[in-house]
Amino acid sequence: MTWNLEGKVAIVTGCASGIGLTTTRLYLEAGARVFGIDISPFPEPSPFSKAHSHHFYFHRADLTTPGACEKSVNQCLSKTGKKIDILANVAGIMDSFEAVHKTKDTTWDRVISVNTTVPMKLMRAVLNDGGMLEQKSGQIINVASKAGISGAAAGFAYTASKHALIGMTKQAAWRYHHDGIRVNAVCPGGVATNIKSSIKSENLDQESLDILKPFHDLNHTPDGGQTISPEDIANAILFLSVDASRNVSGIIVPVDNAWSAV
Ligand SMILES: NC(=O)c1ccc[n+]([C@@H]2O[C@H](COP(=O)([O-])OP(=O)(O)OC[C@H]3O[C@@H](n4cnc5c(N)ncnc54)[C@H](O)[C@@H]3O)[C@@H](O)[C@H]2O)c1
């Protein structure tokens, strides 16, 4: 079984930073062409080699705007001239650890929109126009979170958004398992990326953070530091994208150094 993605076309959301950027690099190194989407600009200079840059198409978009997901999939089709083989839903934002009684409509709407509705719309688009159902093959990898399997990791909105993403992963895996389409989720523990910049400090719920602290403290890695890197997460995403995992579908893979085993 191969870890090669030669000839494959992949869409990666959140490709300009952190886990999405590293996933894009690993996909390119495995031979895929990657259509990366992000609301933020792509880093300059590009961290990719010249050869890999030829196989990378960057599309800047806020995926929550109406029609953006469908338009992105169509742009990927016209740029690459090929149906889509892989969708990695990586883009995500945090809430500000608010409990439900402190959750503003604006926080709820934005977090659910980015973390849950965008992945749904992209899944629907790659299955339909993207060609996965027609070609009877495809891999979808959703990046959820430790907060998708536990109530003691984040605020109310983020926790809800990632639990929903896990339900979506399982339902779609089961629904399409006869269609050659695999759907899996990866649940990172704490990884040092730019994700904290999405926390709105004016909404920070310090009381909830204090309550969560003992549970966050369980996230200590053996050396006491944050040894989970974006590459650790991207490696799991890569495994779920290649033929080596061809019978793996509907699973939820924590990459959190046993945090979710507590
Ligand atoms: N870093 C962690 O500790 C951690 C833990 C658990 C889960 N996760 C999940 O991992 C995923 C990747 O996060 P990361 O840690 O690499 O964070 P990051 O902030 O470094 O990267 C997220 C990317 O998503 C992009 N993005 C946000 N909103 C967007 C939108 N509306 N349209 C298009 N792009 C948008 C951002 O611009 C950013 O480049 C997220 O889904 C996050 O919830 C991260």
The ligand as an SDF file (V2000), in Angstrom:
LIG
                    3D

 44 48  0  0  0  0  0  0  0  0999 V2000
   -3.8950   24.6310   17.5310 N   0  0  0  0  0  0  0  0  0  0  0  0
   -4.5580   23.8920   18.3950 C   0  0  0  0  0  0  0  0  0  0  0  0
   -4.1990   23.7800   19.5740 O   0  0  0  0  0  0  0  0  0  0  0  0
   -5.7970   23.1320   17.9300 C   0  0  0  0  0  0  0  0  0  0  0  0
   -6.3820   22.2100   18.8120 C   0  0  0  0  0  0  0  0  0  0  0  0
   -7.5060   21.5120   18.4070 C   0  0  0  0  0  0  0  0  0  0  0  0
   -8.0450   21.7200   17.1500 C   0  0  0  0  0  0  0  0  0  0  0  0
   -7.4750   22.6110   16.3030 N   0  0  0  0  0  0  0  0  0  0  0  0
   -8.0970   22.8060   14.9870 C   0  0  0  0  0  0  0  0  0  0  0  0
   -7.1040   22.7330   13.9840 O   0  0  0  0  0  0  0  0  0  0  0  0
   -7.5500   23.4820   12.8650 C   0  0  0  0  0  0  0  0  0  0  0  0
   -6.3940   24.3340   12.3310 C   0  0  0  0  0  0  0  0  0  0  0  0
   -6.0860   25.3060   13.2940 O   0  0  0  0  0  0  0  0  0  0  0  0
   -4.6050   25.8350   13.5700 P   0  0  0  0  0  0  0  0  0  0  0  0
   -4.2740   25.4770   14.9420 O   0  0  0  0  0  0  0  0  0  0  0  0
   -3.6960   25.4430   12.4680 O   0  0  0  0  0  0  0  0  0  0  0  0
   -4.8940   27.4130   13.5680 O   0  0  0  0  0  0  0  0  0  0  0  0
   -4.3690   28.6000   12.6580 P   0  0  0  0  0  0  0  0  0  0  0  0
   -5.0620   29.8130   13.1580 O   0  0  0  0  0  0  0  0  0  0  0  0
   -2.8830   28.6020   12.6270 O   0  0  0  0  0  0  0  0  0  0  0  0
   -4.9280   28.2140   11.1970 O   0  0  0  0  0  0  0  0  0  0  0  0
   -6.2940   28.3070   10.8750 C   0  0  0  0  0  0  0  0  0  0  0  0
   -6.4440   28.9340    9.4990 C   0  0  0  0  0  0  0  0  0  0  0  0
   -7.8420   28.9930    9.1560 O   0  0  0  0  0  0  0  0  0  0  0  0
   -8.0550   30.2040    8.4510 C   0  0  0  0  0  0  0  0  0  0  0  0
   -9.4590   30.6240    8.4930 N   0  0  0  0  0  0  0  0  0  0  0  0
  -10.1530   31.0180    9.5970 C   0  0  0  0  0  0  0  0  0  0  0  0
  -11.3830   31.4170    9.2330 N   0  0  0  0  0  0  0  0  0  0  0  0
  -11.4770   31.2460    7.8840 C   0  0  0  0  0  0  0  0  0  0  0  0
  -12.5090   31.5050    6.9350 C   0  0  0  0  0  0  0  0  0  0  0  0
  -13.6790   32.0540    7.2930 N   0  0  0  0  0  0  0  0  0  0  0  0
  -12.2720   31.2090    5.6380 N   0  0  0  0  0  0  0  0  0  0  0  0
  -11.0670   30.7070    5.2460 C   0  0  0  0  0  0  0  0  0  0  0  0
  -10.0630   30.4600    6.1040 N   0  0  0  0  0  0  0  0  0  0  0  0
  -10.2630   30.7290    7.4120 C   0  0  0  0  0  0  0  0  0  0  0  0
   -7.1620   31.2030    9.1900 C   0  0  0  0  0  0  0  0  0  0  0  0
   -6.9120   32.3760    8.4090 O   0  0  0  0  0  0  0  0  0  0  0  0
   -5.9090   30.3840    9.4600 C   0  0  0  0  0  0  0  0  0  0  0  0
   -4.9560   30.5350    8.4270 O   0  0  0  0  0  0  0  0  0  0  0  0
   -8.7690   24.2710   13.3160 C   0  0  0  0  0  0  0  0  0  0  0  0
   -9.9400   23.6460   12.8160 O   0  0  0  0  0  0  0  0  0  0  0  0
   -8.7160   24.1810   14.8160 C   0  0  0  0  0  0  0  0  0  0  0  0
  -10.0000   24.2680   15.4150 O   0  0  0  0  0  0  0  0  0  0  0  0
   -6.3620   23.3220   16.6710 C   0  0  0  0  0  0  0  0  0  0  0  0
  1  2  1  0
  2  3  2  0
  2  4  1  0
  4  5  1  0
  4 44  2  0
  5  6  2  0
  6  7  1  0
  7  8  2  0
  8  9  1  0
  8 44  1  0
  9 10  1  0
  9 42  1  0
 10 11  1  0
 11 12  1  0
 11 40  1  0
 12 13  1  0
 13 14  1  0
 14 15  2  0
 14 16  1  0
 14 17  1  0
 17 18  1  0
 18 19  2  0
 18 20  1  0
 18 21  1  0
 21 22  1  0
 22 23  1  0
 23 24  1  0
 23 38  1  0
 24 25  1  0
 25 26  1  0
 25 36  1  0
 26 27  1  0
 26 35  1  0
 27 28  2  0
 28 29  1  0
 29 30  1  0
 29 35  2  0
 30 31  1  0
 30 32  2  0
 32 33  1  0
 33 34  2  0
 34 35  1  0
 36 37  1  0
 36 38  1  0
 38 39  1  0
 40 41  1  0
 40 42  1  0
 42 43  1  0
M  CHG  2   8   1  16  -1
M  END
$$$$
